[in-house]
Amino acid sequence: MSKTIVMIHGMWGGPWYWENYKNFFELNGYRCVTPTLRYHDARPGSAPEPRLGNTSLLDYASDLENEIASLGVMPIIMGHSMGGLLAQILGSRGLAKALVLLTPAAPEGIFSITPSVFRTFFRVMIKWGFWKKPMALSFGAARYAALDLMTPEQRREIYGKMVYESGRAAAEIGFWLFDKRHAARVDASKVTCPVLVVAGSQDRITPARVSKRIAQRYPGFSTYKEYPDHAHWVVGEPGWSKIARDIENWIKTQIH
């Protein structure tokens, strides 16, 4: 059987996130699985499932663990943004042959709220109780934080596919200091598989310095690659195929 990659999308996303990477890796002999996070199967523009607001990172991780168990093989786990944090959580549970973290959200212990992150989430955070409600990202915030290197047409197309996200999950990432359940905690000592961390020098929502600190949490296992001409949307920005090729080459060196 070909190598299996589980591709975990980030906030406001869905399996559509992975179209470029899925096509690339399948053409190169990989089996690609693109799960939909809980309650992210809504029609874009429709009202969110009310239970989404209180959905935890731990709920997402539990669902993903069950899906991985059904595969019958230990996969490579690839995650983008919040999906990169979920990949780390799953890696700490011994579920991954390797981790590929694309501009990943930071686990507990790494302060990641920079001025650009604050600007992205400002309109969300000023709403009382945002941490227990479904949240949407405005087009302006999406353009600023994630889609700044895309064309105007691409921005509209991508934004038109986005759905609501869990306020609780966002709070668990950004305000982990106040989370009694420690949902964003990753026991780095239990991540013993190869880890690739991909950063974009122009990234506003997961600044490269944050990605570098994530890589440093896994000494002896991690490889850090930073791309100066990229920002957050490395799954689709111009030049994404070079990153995909670099990832495949890294996988070949790590997994035999």
Rosetta blueprint (number, residue, H / E / L):
1 M L
2 S L
3 K L
4 T E
5 I E
6 V E
7 M E
8 I E
9 H L
10 G L
11 M L
12 W L
13 G L
14 G L
15 P H
16 W H
17 Y H
18 W H
19 E H
20 N H
21 Y H
22 K H
23 N H
24 F H
25 F H
26 E H
27 L H
28 N L
29 G L
30 Y L
31 R E
32 C E
33 V E
34 T L
35 P L
36 T L
37 L L
38 R L
39 Y L
40 H L
41 D L
42 A L
43 R L
44 P L
45 G L
46 S L
47 A L
48 P L
49 E L
50 P H
51 R H
52 L H
53 G H
54 N H
55 T L
56 S L
57 L H
58 L H
59 D H
60 Y H
61 A H
62 S H
63 D H
64 L H
65 E H
66 N H
67 E H
68 I H
69 A H
70 S L
71 L L
72 G L
73 V L
74 M L
75 P L
76 I E
77 I E
78 M E
79 G E
80 H E
81 S L
82 M H
83 G H
84 G H
85 L H
86 L H
87 A H
88 Q H
89 I H
90 L H
91 G H
92 S H
93 R L
94 G L
95 L L
96 A L
97 K L
98 A E
99 L E
100 V E
101 L E
102 L E
103 T L
104 P L
105 A L
106 A L
107 P L
108 E L
109 G L
110 I L
111 F L
112 S L
113 I L
114 T L
115 P H
116 S H
117 V H
118 F H
119 R H
120 T H
121 F H
122 F H
123 R H
124 V H
125 M H
126 I L
127 K L
128 W L
129 G L
130 F H
131 W H
132 K H
133 K L
134 P E
135 M E
136 A L
137 L L
138 S L
139 F H
140 G H
141 A H
142 A H
143 R H
144 Y H
145 A H
146 A L
147 L L
148 D L
149 L L
150 M L
151 T L
152 P H
153 E H
154 Q H
155 R H
156 R H
157 E H
158 I H
159 Y H
160 G L
161 K L
162 M L
163 V L
164 Y L
165 E E
166 S E
167 G H
168 R H
169 A H
170 A H
171 A H
172 E H
173 I H
174 G H
175 F L
176 W H
177 L H
178 F H
179 D L
180 K L
181 R L
182 H L
183 A L
184 A L
185 R L
186 V L
187 D L
188 A H
189 S H
190 K H
191 V L
192 T L
193 C L
194 P L
195 V E
196 L E
197 V E
198 V E
199 A E
200 G E
201 S L
202 Q L
203 D L
204 R L
205 I L
206 T L
207 P L
208 A H
209 R H
210 V H
211 S H
212 K H
213 R H
214 I H
215 A H
216 Q H
217 R L
218 Y L
219 P L
220 G L
221 F L
222 S E
223 T E
224 Y E
225 K E
226 E E
227 Y E
228 P L
229 D L
230 H L
231 A L
232 H L
233 W L
234 V L
235 V L
236 G L
237 E L
238 P L
239 G L
240 W H
241 S H
242 K H
243 I H
244 A H
245 R H
246 D H
247 I H
248 E H
249 N H
250 W H
251 I H
252 K H
253 T H
254 Q H
255 I L
256 H L
